[in-house]
Amino acid sequence: MCLLSSSIFIKPQEASLWSPLFLVLFLLYVISSSHGFVIVGITKTTLTRNPFRQQGTIVHHPGHGNSNSNSSSERFSFIKTQRLASTIKSSFSPNGNESDNDDKEDVSTSTSASTNKEQQEEKLPKYSQSIPFLARPKHLKLELAGDVGFDPLNFCQNRDLLMEYREAEIKHSRLAMLAAVGWPMSELYDVKIANILQKEPMVDASDRVPSLFNGGMEKIHPVWWGFCLGLTAAIDLYGVNRARTMEGYTPGDLGWDPLNLYPTQENKEGRSKMQLAEIKHGRLAMVAVTAYSVQEYVTGVGIVDETPLFFKPVEVLEEVLEKVVESS
């Protein structure tokens, strides 16, 4: 019975913690009063609205003795019952009936929030923008930069997975953008720098950089590998800690902007545009680096030598002009 009384104001998972307290109070009351059993019948009603006090007058609980009886012992017992009930209630609701109002406000707030959420979801397109004949994945709600509803294999089973995938995509995008620039630069300048330092070039005879397909990874010094792994691990740990401690964390936000290129927090449109530009360039870079590797493996020629117009336009233009002059 104490457990039932406590369930009025206590969450079910907390009932086992508070029920011993009710049991002790109940036993003390039974010992001190022969009418202690009244607490069982009136606890719920008294804790809810306390209807037994009206303008300072004690109203007897119906069904417990004669309503015309003015026995002092009964009144004394009933007063003690009300005091005990008030004490129990105050231990869970310090502000009295304000807890009821708070509960009602919480319910109304959650209801309005769920209604707004449903209205926002109704405005979302039913079909994917990237693949119009497929339904839009449920967890892709166009809230992230570059979100066009593309998840044909349904990898994002929930929102947490969506955020993890976005974090991974940002990391791979940034790494790919660096690689997309560093790969051709290595083929352009590796031999020149190696000759200046009197070192062996890292590129092979066909001007191909070391890679999983091209081979030559053993030429890289282990100390350099260790430095790269240590640096990336440190950055990753910093990002994980920032994601766990920062409120309103955006995937990929490491707070690193030495040139102050990122718009201020008030300029939400500018931030959205820059986030969209970053994810688009990153996706293109991931495709480009993959194409570099496959192309060099298939053709056996470095990408700079295969498509010199993209990487040495001035030299190509000079050669074309020389051929035109000679032919004329």
C-alpha positions as CSV (number, residue, x, y, z in Angstrom):
1,M,0.0,0.0,0.0
2,C,2.9,2.3,0.7
3,L,4.2,1.5,-2.7
4,L,0.9,2.4,-4.3
5,S,0.8,5.7,-2.4
6,S,4.3,6.6,-3.5
7,S,3.5,5.9,-7.2
8,I,1.3,9.0,-7.3
9,F,4.3,11.3,-7.2
10,I,7.3,9.0,-7.8
11,K,8.4,7.5,-11.1
12,P,8.1,3.7,-11.3
13,Q,11.8,3.2,-11.4
14,E,12.2,5.2,-8.1
15,A,9.4,3.5,-6.2
16,S,11.7,0.8,-4.9
17,L,13.9,3.5,-3.4
18,W,11.2,5.4,-1.5
19,S,8.9,2.5,-0.5
20,P,11.0,1.7,2.6
21,L,10.6,5.3,3.8
22,F,6.8,5.0,3.4
23,L,6.8,1.7,5.3
24,V,8.7,3.2,8.2
25,L,6.4,6.2,8.4
26,F,3.3,3.9,8.1
27,L,4.5,1.7,11.0
28,L,5.3,4.7,13.2
29,Y,1.9,6.1,12.6
30,V,0.1,2.8,13.4
31,I,2.0,2.5,16.6
32,S,1.2,6.0,17.7
33,S,-2.5,6.0,16.8
34,S,-5.2,3.4,16.9
35,H,-6.8,5.1,13.8
36,G,-3.6,4.8,11.8
37,F,-5.3,2.8,9.1
38,V,-7.1,6.0,7.8
39,I,-3.8,6.9,6.0
40,V,-4.4,4.2,3.5
41,G,-7.8,5.4,2.5
42,I,-7.1,9.1,2.3
43,T,-3.4,9.4,1.2
44,K,-4.2,9.6,-2.5
45,T,-7.0,12.1,-2.1
46,T,-5.1,14.3,0.4
47,L,-1.9,14.4,-1.6
48,T,-3.7,15.3,-4.7
49,R,-5.9,18.3,-3.7
50,N,-6.3,18.1,0.1
51,P,-10.1,18.5,0.0
52,F,-10.6,17.8,3.7
53,R,-9.6,21.3,4.7
54,Q,-12.2,24.0,3.8
55,Q,-11.7,27.4,5.3
56,G,-9.9,26.0,8.4
57,T,-12.6,23.4,9.2
58,I,-11.8,19.7,9.3
59,V,-14.2,17.7,7.2
60,H,-14.4,14.0,8.1
61,H,-13.7,11.5,5.5
62,P,-16.9,9.7,4.4
63,G,-17.2,6.1,5.5
64,H,-15.0,6.5,8.6
65,G,-17.2,6.8,11.6
66,N,-20.3,9.0,12.2
67,S,-20.1,12.4,10.5
68,N,-21.8,13.9,13.6
69,S,-19.3,12.5,16.0
70,N,-17.1,15.2,17.6
71,S,-14.9,12.8,19.4
72,S,-11.6,14.6,20.2
73,S,-9.6,11.5,19.7
74,E,-10.9,11.1,16.1
75,R,-10.2,14.7,15.3
76,F,-6.7,14.5,16.8
77,S,-6.1,11.3,14.8
78,F,-7.3,12.9,11.6
79,I,-5.2,16.0,12.1
80,K,-2.1,13.8,12.6
81,T,-3.1,12.0,9.4
82,Q,-3.2,15.2,7.5
83,R,0.1,16.4,8.9
84,L,1.7,13.2,7.9
85,A,0.3,13.4,4.4
86,S,1.4,17.0,4.1
87,T,4.9,16.0,5.1
88,I,5.0,13.2,2.6
89,K,3.8,15.5,-0.1
90,S,6.2,18.2,0.7
91,S,9.1,15.8,0.4
92,F,8.3,15.2,-3.2
93,S,6.7,18.6,-4.1
94,P,8.3,21.5,-2.2
95,N,6.2,24.0,-4.0
96,G,2.8,22.4,-3.3
97,N,0.4,22.5,-6.2
98,E,3.0,24.1,-8.4
99,S,4.2,20.5,-9.3
100,D,0.8,19.8,-10.8
101,N,1.0,22.9,-12.9
102,D,4.6,22.1,-13.9
103,D,3.4,18.6,-15.0
104,K,0.6,20.2,-17.1
105,E,3.1,22.7,-18.7
106,D,5.5,19.9,-19.5
107,V,2.7,17.9,-21.1
108,S,1.5,20.9,-23.1
109,T,5.0,21.8,-24.2
110,S,5.8,18.2,-25.3
111,T,2.5,18.1,-27.1
112,S,3.1,21.3,-29.0
113,A,6.6,20.2,-29.9
114,S,5.5,17.0,-31.3
115,T,2.8,18.8,-33.3
116,N,5.3,21.2,-34.7
117,K,7.6,18.3,-35.6
118,E,4.8,16.5,-37.4
119,Q,4.0,19.7,-39.3
120,Q,7.6,20.1,-40.4
121,E,7.8,16.5,-41.5
122,E,4.7,16.9,-43.6
123,K,6.4,19.7,-45.5
124,L,9.3,17.5,-46.5
125,P,9.3,16.0,-50.0
126,K,8.1,12.4,-50.2
127,Y,10.6,11.4,-52.8
128,S,14.4,11.7,-52.9
129,Q,15.8,14.7,-54.7
130,S,18.7,12.6,-56.0
131,I,16.7,9.6,-57.1
132,P,13.2,10.9,-57.8
133,F,11.6,7.5,-58.2
134,L,12.7,6.4,-54.7
135,A,11.1,7.5,-51.5
136,R,13.0,9.9,-49.3
137,P,14.8,8.0,-46.5
138,K,13.0,8.6,-43.2
139,H,16.0,10.0,-41.3
140,L,17.2,12.3,-44.1
141,K,15.2,15.5,-43.4
142,L,17.2,17.9,-45.5
143,E,18.6,19.5,-42.3
144,L,22.3,18.9,-43.1
145,A,24.3,20.6,-45.9
146,G,24.3,18.6,-49.0
147,D,21.4,16.4,-48.0
148,V,19.5,15.4,-51.1
149,G,17.9,12.3,-49.8
150,F,20.5,9.9,-51.2
151,D,20.7,6.7,-49.2
152,P,19.5,3.9,-51.5
153,L,21.0,1.1,-49.3
154,N,19.4,2.6,-46.2
155,F,22.5,2.8,-44.1
156,C,21.1,5.5,-41.8
157,Q,18.8,3.5,-39.5
158,N,18.5,6.3,-36.9
159,R,19.6,9.9,-36.2
160,D,22.7,8.9,-34.2
161,L,24.0,6.8,-37.2
162,L,23.2,9.8,-39.5
163,M,25.4,12.1,-37.4
164,E,28.2,9.5,-37.2
165,Y,28.1,9.1,-41.0
166,R,28.2,12.8,-41.5
167,E,31.2,13.2,-39.2
168,A,33.0,10.4,-41.2
169,E,32.0,12.0,-44.5
170,I,33.5,15.4,-43.4
171,K,36.7,13.8,-42.3
172,H,37.1,11.8,-45.5
173,S,36.2,14.8,-47.6
174,R,38.9,17.0,-46.0
175,L,41.5,14.3,-46.4
176,A,40.5,13.7,-50.0
177,M,40.7,17.5,-50.8
178,L,44.3,17.5,-49.5
179,A,45.1,14.4,-51.4
180,A,43.6,15.7,-54.7
181,V,46.0,18.6,-54.5
182,G,49.0,16.7,-53.1
183,W,48.9,13.8,-55.6
184,P,49.6,15.8,-58.8
185,M,52.0,18.2,-56.9
186,S,54.1,15.2,-55.9
187,E,54.4,14.1,-59.5
188,L,55.2,17.7,-60.6
189,Y,57.8,18.6,-58.0
190,D,59.1,15.4,-56.3
191,V,62.0,14.9,-58.7
192,K,63.1,18.5,-58.6
193,I,63.0,18.6,-54.8
194,A,64.8,15.3,-54.5
195,N,67.6,16.5,-56.8
196,I,68.1,19.6,-54.8
197,L,68.3,17.6,-51.5
198,Q,70.3,14.9,-53.3
199,K,67.8,12.2,-52.3
200,E,66.1,9.4,-54.2
201,P,62.8,10.5,-55.7
202,M,59.7,8.8,-54.4
203,V,57.9,8.6,-57.8
204,D,58.7,5.7,-60.1
205,A,60.1,5.8,-63.6
206,S,56.6,6.5,-65.0
207,D,56.2,9.5,-62.6
208,R,53.6,7.7,-60.6
209,V,53.4,8.4,-56.9
210,P,53.5,5.6,-54.3
211,S,50.0,4.1,-53.6
212,L,48.3,0.9,-52.9
213,F,47.9,0.1,-56.6
214,N,51.2,1.6,-57.8
215,G,53.4,0.2,-55.0
216,G,56.4,2.0,-53.7
217,M,54.9,2.5,-50.2
218,E,58.1,1.0,-48.7
219,K,60.1,4.0,-49.8
220,I,58.3,6.2,-47.2
221,H,60.3,6.5,-44.0
222,P,58.6,4.9,-40.9
223,V,59.1,8.1,-38.9
224,W,56.9,10.0,-41.4
225,W,54.2,7.3,-41.1
226,G,54.4,7.6,-37.3
227,F,54.1,11.3,-37.4
228,C,51.1,11.2,-39.7
229,L,49.3,8.6,-37.6
230,G,50.0,10.5,-34.4
231,L,48.8,13.8,-35.8
232,T,45.6,12.3,-37.2
233,A,44.9,10.4,-33.9
234,A,45.4,13.6,-31.9
235,I,43.0,15.5,-34.2
236,D,40.5,12.7,-34.0
237,L,40.6,12.6,-30.2
238,Y,40.2,16.3,-30.0
239,G,37.1,16.1,-32.3
240,V,35.5,13.4,-30.2
241,N,36.0,15.3,-27.0
242,R,34.6,18.4,-28.6
243,A,31.6,16.5,-29.9
244,R,30.8,15.2,-26.4
245,T,31.3,18.4,-24.5
246,M,30.1,21.1,-26.9
247,E,26.4,21.9,-26.9
248,G,24.8,22.2,-30.3
249,Y,27.9,20.5,-31.9
250,T,27.9,20.4,-35.7
251,P,29.6,17.4,-37.3
252,G,33.1,18.4,-38.4
253,D,33.3,21.6,-36.4
254,L,36.8,21.6,-34.8
255,G,36.8,25.4,-34.2
256,W,39.8,25.8,-36.5
257,D,39.5,28.9,-38.6
258,P,42.8,30.9,-38.5
259,L,41.8,33.1,-41.4
260,N,38.3,33.8,-40.1
261,L,36.7,32.7,-43.3
262,Y,33.7,31.0,-41.6
263,P,30.8,33.4,-41.2
264,T,29.6,34.5,-37.8
265,Q,26.9,32.7,-35.9
266,E,24.3,35.3,-36.8
267,N,24.9,34.8,-40.5
268,K,23.2,31.4,-40.8
269,E,22.8,31.7,-44.6
270,G,26.5,32.3,-45.1
271,R,27.4,29.3,-42.8
272,S,25.0,27.1,-44.8
273,K,26.5,28.1,-48.1
274,M,30.1,27.4,-46.8
275,Q,29.1,24.0,-45.4
276,L,27.4,23.1,-48.7
277,A,30.5,24.2,-50.6
278,E,32.8,22.1,-48.4
279,I,30.7,18.9,-48.6
280,K,30.4,19.3,-52.4
281,H,34.1,19.9,-52.9
282,G,34.9,17.0,-50.5
283,R,32.6,14.5,-52.4
284,L,34.2,15.5,-55.7
285,A,37.7,15.2,-54.2
286,M,36.9,11.6,-53.0
287,V,35.8,10.6,-56.5
288,A,38.9,12.4,-58.0
289,V,41.4,10.6,-55.8
290,T,39.8,7.3,-56.5
291,A,40.0,8.1,-60.2
292,Y,43.7,9.0,-59.9
293,S,44.6,5.7,-58.3
294,V,42.6,3.6,-60.8
295,Q,43.8,5.6,-63.8
296,E,47.4,5.2,-63.0
297,Y,47.0,1.5,-62.2
298,V,45.3,0.8,-65.5
299,T,47.3,3.1,-67.9
300,G,50.7,2.7,-66.1
301,V,51.3,6.5,-66.6
302,G,51.1,9.3,-64.0
303,I,48.0,11.5,-64.2
304,V,50.1,14.6,-64.9
305,D,51.7,13.0,-67.9
306,E,48.3,11.5,-69.0
307,T,46.4,14.8,-68.8
308,P,49.0,17.5,-68.9
309,L,46.5,20.2,-69.9
310,F,45.0,20.2,-66.4
311,F,48.3,20.4,-64.5
312,K,50.7,22.1,-66.9
313,P,48.5,24.4,-69.1
314,V,51.2,26.9,-69.8
315,E,53.7,24.4,-71.0
316,V,51.0,22.7,-73.2
317,L,50.0,26.1,-74.6
318,E,53.7,26.9,-75.5
319,E,54.1,23.5,-77.2
320,V,50.9,24.1,-79.3
321,L,52.1,27.6,-80.3
322,E,55.5,26.3,-81.3
323,K,53.9,23.6,-83.5
324,V,51.6,26.2,-85.1
325,V,54.6,28.5,-85.9
326,E,56.7,25.6,-87.3
327,S,53.8,24.4,-89.5
328,S,53.2,27.9,-90.8
